[in-house]
Amino acid sequence: MAHYTLASAIVLALGLVLGFRPDGVAGVLLSVVLLVVFAFSVSWIWTTLGLVLRTPTSVQWVSVLILFILTFASNVFVDPNTMPAWLETAVGYNPITHLVSAVRGLMCGTMPAGDIAWLLVGCAVLVAVFAPITMRLYRNKE
């Protein structure tokens, strides 16, 4: 999880160098908190995969594939309003979409309560689903 926070700091620093000016420190801090919460919840998926797959390389490739699909099926690069209706609907359920919208809003001085709520619900669902699976797999590993 620490590398997610470090990566966030590096991206923020790069944005500042390129001319982005966030609208207040509170939005930046809340954004980092949301990123850490999201990273924690997603880490349960990778932990589950680590217990199921045989090698670290296979875990890495599967996680990259999952993140690649989720990132490109979100609003990171394209406005969902320009997508076909079926894809726009799918993008609306993607937790990365809500993370990006929440962070963008917080950095720009607004409080996107809807996106933050959906993100926290998504994080809670990920932990509720994958934490018990991971614990069961870990107990049965031996």
Secondary structure, DSSP 8 states (H G I E B T S, - for coil): -HHHHHHHHHHHHHHHHHT---S-HHHHHHHHHHHHHHHHHHHHHHHHHHHHSSSHHHHHHHHHHHHHHHHHTTTSSS-GGGS-HHHHHHHHT-HHHHHHHHHHHHHTT---HHHHHHHHHHHHHHHHHHHHHHHHHHHHT-
